[in-house]
Amino acid sequence: MRARVHTSTHPRIHARRLAGAGVLLLLSAMCGFAQQDTEQIDVPILRSAAFQVPDNLTLRVRLKSITPEEPTPIEWRHGGEGQGGQVIRGVFAKTGVPADARPEANALPVGQWSAPLPIASLAKRFPERFFLTITAGNPGKTVDRTTGRRGGHSTNVTFEFEFRSGDDMIKTFTSQGPDGGTTTLVIPFYRLTEGVGPDSPEFTEELTDVLGYAQRRAEALERLPWANWLLPRKYAIINNIGGYGTGFGYGIRTTNREVTLTEMRSLRQLGTNGFRDPPDFVMNMLRENNPEAKQWNRGMIGHAMGFPVERYRAGPNENPQAGCPFGDNVAAETRRLVKESLENALSLPAEEVWGLTVDEIGAVVDASREKKAHLSVCPRCVRGFQEWLKGKGHKPADFGASDWSGVRPLNVWDPNSNKPWLRERGPALAAYYTLDFNNHVTAMMFTSLKDAFAQANEAKRAALAPGGDPASPQARQPWIYSYALRGNTFLMKGHSLDFFDFYRLADNAIVYETSNREPRVWGWDSYLCDVQRLVAPRMRLAQGIYIKPHRGAPVQRMLSAVSRGDTMLYWYTYGPDYNKGDSFSQDAEALQLTSKAAHLLGAAEDALYGSRWAVPAEVAVVKPETTQRWMNLNGDPPALMAAWENAKWVYSALQHAHVPVDPIDEVMVAEEDLSRYKIIYVSGSHITAKAAQALAKYVRDGGTLYTSGWGLARDEANQPLTALAPALGLQDRVEPQMWYRVSLYGAGNIESYDERGNQLAPVPPGARITAGDMIQGSFTPVVGREVLRPEDDAEVLARFADGAAAMTRHSFGKGQVYVVGFFPGIEYSAAVRRLDFNMRRDFDAARRLTITEPALKLTRPVVDASDPLVEGVLLSNAANDMRAVTLANWAYGVTAIKEDASRRRSAIVKHLPAENLQIKIRTAKGTKEVVSCMLQRALKFTESDDSIIVELSRLDEGDVLLLK
């Protein structure tokens, strides 16, 4: 069937106007549209017009004042310096001076206009908003390298600008530079579409300097319906505010403090109560601790030590120990850096200081000459590896060696290796532990810092406790937390540093950033926030998150984070946009949603801050690190890549069934009491032998285990997982038949499963799954299958069309094990992987039950909304006996296709509100009133057994219900 497309032409709609109308634009490759030629696409095409920069649009400038007064060239620049691309520079010419003259020849005295400058000549391509920075006078020089403060620069600079369209003057205005000769103009080229010229009010009203631009932004935020609600006081909401400086130089876009103060009005509407790297005059205000400072000193992100190793630099003075975690100078350098970091953190004017060590941290040995291969060639690292293994109780024989001299890290990163670890058990175990060791040596670089910060916090805690001295320096010092910023790699392709073991040695806080742009997986942030919730109390960590509003779902991501114990949120990053390219201050929709998130948090803060889950999870999920390591060691084979991706969608299915889960790692499985869980989902092919033994005991004692996608087949030495074999109830394990190579998710769009380049083989007709006890209806899997060979005492719950077992259940001791012979999480996601996706329509309930039915037989949701894509969490606050339910609506769908002037197409994705919701809340009997923080009113509810059922007429992105 050929695609059927409804078209709707809107000649004056362009990309920016679509975004301002409350939509999110997702760019898709053109081939993504071609692949849809066999299915109906029932959405309109919206055609947008390109803007034009007229050749006769000119700008001239003069100085009205400058101190000291003297003739000066007036120069312009744009691009680079944090905005992307290269810096383009030029000078406003003096009338009669040749174009190729030196800048000094164009020096203009106060009051003299420059020659008109054709704006179209400044660049080959223009952005929608063009920021043009203008400088004049003496730039000064840096007098304080720590703060970047400059001295000796011109002051009291006033520029006057005149814009003309041909001979017609369309606007003139002045711009102030009290602290130096720098200002920046904002030229709204996106307004110049069909029929709109530079003399139009649409264009001239927005043609201004950055002060006017900042004022418009602040006024828009202050007009929002919730602008006068309470803002957070307990949560630390961090942001940055760049662009201000003195004189002129790199990254300075304005020398007018009023610009920064006006931007701070916008930041307050975003809930901001703390800064990262604020300008000097703002830092001085905070140090003075005046009344104005009180609303800005809740938290601060500062700088802590990085790796205590030198980075390798080639040359005659190169250091062969550079990047080595066991280098001769590491201990002394660590002591110096810890002392320096501690002093710096304690000196900052904030209630809490979050000390960033390494941004998007990687392995310490990446600083060495050999990169990660350093571990295999460095004698110090070899000795460290051997001692570390001894501490784990290993012996040389475990690695096929007669003594420790035969045990060493392997260069598993060598693309030309013959990979002996794929053939023999000894090298296999050494390869596995090489990857583990890489994580260990990186984390141990920060153990001393972690301990020092923890000791400082303990001293503050003791001073504030009964019998302490509340007037002491310890009582007045800030709480301090060190952290390495983590990407959300747990949700993507994985990382050499894991999200569990790393924190057993490093950091006082677990902090990651939201990065992906794909609405269909934004709900995965609850997965990683659940990891934070489990890791933090065990390792005594604070929790924080960087939320990128321009990457989507700031309301839902905020709710997900605070529902799981995060107390620091960094809206990453405001910018402003004239100072930093990857920012959200220019995005009207992102600003509005971030403001909504902040005010919703303020309205619910007393109930949420310090709260915990009211009902502990009775279900655990395990995505074994061992699976990722063997996926990497095997060169990313299709079966293991599918297993890695399958785990994430298994979480999604449980999330959509409103089943609360605890993500636990293999160490927790091996060492903790698992009896609190009624069922454990293990999604991964490889798991450690110790974890497998613990799972066997768990099942024998009455637990239920669920695995899929060739799950629980191998151990950490890539050997058959014998410890669990009796529990699984299978005669043997055969490697899966794979028909499609699943891509590991990055940060962009998820793939469809009809890309021909990734097809490995045709799906055989016999692979169709027929209905059974656990499967409603029939469907054909698209990725692969494992043909199960069950023991006689195992129950077959579903079969493939060729008669082979597709799903089994086996009793073992007092418990049972479900084994699924395909990738049910991936298959659950298959239908939503289409161009015109609608998450509410495409996630199929029948396929979801293949995953969730075993859990739902043993437990039930705590918060059960009538819409699967509405996630609810019931929270209880021991400090004030308040209870609340957070509701996050993760539903999005494609509503139209946008086609620009060059006929490039992209999907227009909008949030899908939930209408007429019913929310069943368990263990909430006795509630007298339910209040919606977003609607600011009480809701109707009824009682049923041990629950209440709340009626909510509409849920946009999120809400918090207060149970009174």
JOUR-V512004 format. One record per helix or strand. SS is the DSSP state (H for helix, E for strand). FROM is the first residue (numbers start at 1). TO is the last residue. Records with the same first field share a line. If there is no record, write none. Layout:
SS=FROM-TO, FROM-TO
//
This chain:
E=6-8, 24-27, 44-47, 57-67, 72-72, 74-78, 88-91, 108-108, 117-118, 130-136, 141-144, 149-151, 155-165, 168-177, 182-187, 208-209, 236-239, 244-244, 254-254, 274-276, 299-303, 352-356, 479-483, 485-486, 509-513, 542-547, 568-571, 612-613, 619-622, 661-663, 679-682, 686-686, 704-708, 714-714, 720-720, 730-730, 737-738, 740-740, 759-759, 768-769, 772-772, 775-775, 779-780, 784-785, 788-788, 790-790, 795-800, 805-812, 815-820, 822-822, 838-838, 863-865, 870-877, 882-889, 892-899, 905-911, 914-922, 930-932, 937-938, 941-944, 947-955, 958-963
H=15-20, 30-34, 103-106, 119-122, 189-191, 201-204, 210-222, 257-269, 280-288, 291-295, 330-347, 364-367, 371-377, 379-391, 396-399, 404-406, 420-422, 425-464, 473-476, 489-491, 501-504, 519-539, 549-551, 554-562, 588-608, 625-633, 638-656, 666-671, 689-700, 722-728, 756-758, 765-767, 824-830, 839-842, 845-856
//
